[in-house]
Amino acid sequence: MNLIVLMKRTFDTEEKITISDGRIQEDGAEFIINPYDEYAIEEAIQLRDKHGGEVTVITVGNDDAEKQLRTALAMGADKAVLINSEEDIEEGDQYTTSKILVGYLKDKEADIILAGNVAIDGGSGQVGPRVAEGLGIACVTTITNIEVNGQNVLITRDVEGDQEKISTSLPLLVTCQQGLNEPRYPSLPGIMKAKKKPLEELELDDLDLDEEEAAPKTKTTDRFMPPEKAAGRILKGDTADQVKELAALLRSEAKVI
Ligand SMILES: Cc1cc2nc3c(=O)[nH]c(=O)nc-3n(C[C@H](O)[C@H](O)[C@H](O)COP(=O)(O)OP(=O)(O)OC[C@H]3O[C@@H](n4cnc5c(N)ncnc54)[C@H](O)[C@@H]3O)c2cc1C
């Protein structure tokens, strides 16, 4: 089975993020594999171990993403591909990323492409479905279980807490949701092996794509932190007075009654 994982290197949003001039400052930020993509890598490895085949992890980014690709190889992926678009395109959007991924994938005959449900930084959830559309294959989002039987695939997907069962067939793109599996940590032998696994680096030219074809369709004009919230107020006095004061404040300040 030819299994492909789309992996994004993201900011660790648990760490402090600084924005200036509408851009997130990369200095001092921590970078990780997008957590939803860890589910995708784990599921691809499990599917390969069950059905045979190969797992290739792909990222569109720059040289810095090699670290996260090596981590995916240490988890158990077989090959990694870094599509380095930095030289050709200064600013990209979801259209750019998916156009580049489709450019790479169009002749790769993938059976299953696994993406994350959403990237925890950009958060648009567009790249997976856009890639499926570009390749003309089925797409099922937010999956929590997948069973492959020959060409037939049975999927359970999360629908805002409810579950939906979908029957479809290969080739297919899925986006992975929390609950799909427990991603493994890379083992020490895995880390040693990963150093020797193939990591191919490509540029837009290698995909027969030029920068105009992948030019973004949108432009982010600003980015800013939410305004700081004012401190809460603690009412004092006996309960009856507090209730009166609270009702007055809800009317005069919060204007909700
Ligand atoms: C050349 C280029 C320049 C860019 N320049 C800027 C910039 O100047 N400013 C800026 O803020 N952003 C920039 N970006 C990033 C871009 O705007 C989005 O972050 C990116 O398209 C993903 O969208 P998202 O974060 O909403 O991901 P989502 O659509 O939420 O991600 C869902 C899933 O798609 C897959 N995926 C997403 N991104 C990638 C990727 N890069 N490689 C492989 N798989 C992926 C993963 O499986 C992920 O879990 C650039 C991207 C490119 C390619």
The ligand as an SDF file (V2000), in Angstrom:
LIG
                    3D

 53 58  0  0  0  0  0  0  0  0999 V2000
    5.8290   29.1020   -0.0920 C   0  0  0  0  0  0  0  0  0  0  0  0
    4.9910   29.3740    1.1260 C   0  0  0  0  0  0  0  0  0  0  0  0
    5.1040   30.5860    1.7450 C   0  0  0  0  0  0  0  0  0  0  0  0
    4.3280   30.8490    2.8710 C   0  0  0  0  0  0  0  0  0  0  0  0
    4.4150   32.0700    3.4150 N   0  0  0  0  0  0  0  0  0  0  0  0
    3.6850   32.3650    4.4830 C   0  0  0  0  0  0  0  0  0  0  0  0
    3.7550   33.6650    5.0800 C   0  0  0  0  0  0  0  0  0  0  0  0
    4.4650   34.5410    4.6030 O   0  0  0  0  0  0  0  0  0  0  0  0
    3.0260   33.8890    6.1930 N   0  0  0  0  0  0  0  0  0  0  0  0
    2.2450   32.9030    6.7270 C   0  0  0  0  0  0  0  0  0  0  0  0
    1.6140   33.1470    7.7410 O   0  0  0  0  0  0  0  0  0  0  0  0
    2.1380   31.6950    6.1800 N   0  0  0  0  0  0  0  0  0  0  0  0
    2.8290   31.3850    5.0760 C   0  0  0  0  0  0  0  0  0  0  0  0
    2.7530   30.1260    4.5400 N   0  0  0  0  0  0  0  0  0  0  0  0
    1.9290   29.1090    5.1960 C   0  0  0  0  0  0  0  0  0  0  0  0
    0.5250   29.0300    4.6420 C   0  0  0  0  0  0  0  0  0  0  0  0
   -0.1290   30.2260    4.6060 O   0  0  0  0  0  0  0  0  0  0  0  0
   -0.3380   28.0990    5.4980 C   0  0  0  0  0  0  0  0  0  0  0  0
    0.1190   28.0290    6.8140 O   0  0  0  0  0  0  0  0  0  0  0  0
   -0.3670   26.7440    4.8950 C   0  0  0  0  0  0  0  0  0  0  0  0
   -0.8460   26.8210    3.6050 O   0  0  0  0  0  0  0  0  0  0  0  0
   -1.2460   25.7400    5.6590 C   0  0  0  0  0  0  0  0  0  0  0  0
   -2.4840   26.2740    5.9650 O   0  0  0  0  0  0  0  0  0  0  0  0
   -3.0150   26.0360    7.4320 P   0  0  0  0  0  0  0  0  0  0  0  0
   -1.9300   26.4440    8.3650 O   0  0  0  0  0  0  0  0  0  0  0  0
   -4.3400   26.6560    7.5500 O   0  0  0  0  0  0  0  0  0  0  0  0
   -3.1030   24.4250    7.4830 O   0  0  0  0  0  0  0  0  0  0  0  0
   -4.3710   23.4840    7.5120 P   0  0  0  0  0  0  0  0  0  0  0  0
   -5.0270   23.4900    6.1950 O   0  0  0  0  0  0  0  0  0  0  0  0
   -5.1720   23.7510    8.7350 O   0  0  0  0  0  0  0  0  0  0  0  0
   -3.5550   22.0990    7.6930 O   0  0  0  0  0  0  0  0  0  0  0  0
   -4.2490   20.8600    7.6310 C   0  0  0  0  0  0  0  0  0  0  0  0
   -3.2820   19.7760    7.2500 C   0  0  0  0  0  0  0  0  0  0  0  0
   -2.7430   20.0060    5.9570 O   0  0  0  0  0  0  0  0  0  0  0  0
   -1.4080   19.5180    5.8930 C   0  0  0  0  0  0  0  0  0  0  0  0
   -0.4710   20.6430    5.6680 N   0  0  0  0  0  0  0  0  0  0  0  0
   -0.6540   21.9520    5.9660 C   0  0  0  0  0  0  0  0  0  0  0  0
    0.4350   22.6620    5.6290 N   0  0  0  0  0  0  0  0  0  0  0  0
    1.3290   21.7830    5.1190 C   0  0  0  0  0  0  0  0  0  0  0  0
    2.6380   21.8930    4.6050 C   0  0  0  0  0  0  0  0  0  0  0  0
    3.2810   23.0640    4.5520 N   0  0  0  0  0  0  0  0  0  0  0  0
    3.2710   20.7690    4.1700 N   0  0  0  0  0  0  0  0  0  0  0  0
    2.6550   19.5670    4.2080 C   0  0  0  0  0  0  0  0  0  0  0  0
    1.4070   19.3880    4.6980 N   0  0  0  0  0  0  0  0  0  0  0  0
    0.7570   20.4880    5.1390 C   0  0  0  0  0  0  0  0  0  0  0  0
   -1.1320   18.8760    7.2390 C   0  0  0  0  0  0  0  0  0  0  0  0
   -1.4830   17.5260    7.1780 O   0  0  0  0  0  0  0  0  0  0  0  0
   -2.0740   19.6410    8.1640 C   0  0  0  0  0  0  0  0  0  0  0  0
   -2.3960   18.9350    9.3310 O   0  0  0  0  0  0  0  0  0  0  0  0
    3.4700   29.8410    3.4040 C   0  0  0  0  0  0  0  0  0  0  0  0
    3.3720   28.6020    2.7640 C   0  0  0  0  0  0  0  0  0  0  0  0
    4.1260   28.3780    1.6270 C   0  0  0  0  0  0  0  0  0  0  0  0
    4.0040   27.0450    0.9590 C   0  0  0  0  0  0  0  0  0  0  0  0
  1  2  1  0
  2  3  1  0
  2 52  2  0
  3  4  2  0
  4  5  1  0
  4 50  1  0
  5  6  2  0
  6  7  1  0
  6 13  1  0
  7  8  2  0
  7  9  1  0
  9 10  1  0
 10 11  2  0
 10 12  1  0
 12 13  2  0
 13 14  1  0
 14 15  1  0
 14 50  1  0
 15 16  1  0
 16 17  1  0
 16 18  1  0
 18 19  1  0
 18 20  1  0
 20 21  1  0
 20 22  1  0
 22 23  1  0
 23 24  1  0
 24 25  2  0
 24 26  1  0
 24 27  1  0
 27 28  1  0
 28 29  2  0
 28 30  1  0
 28 31  1  0
 31 32  1  0
 32 33  1  0
 33 34  1  0
 33 48  1  0
 34 35  1  0
 35 36  1  0
 35 46  1  0
 36 37  1  0
 36 45  1  0
 37 38  2  0
 38 39  1  0
 39 40  1  0
 39 45  2  0
 40 41  1  0
 40 42  2  0
 42 43  1  0
 43 44  2  0
 44 45  1  0
 46 47  1  0
 46 48  1  0
 48 49  1  0
 50 51  2  0
 51 52  1  0
 52 53  1  0
M  END
$$$$
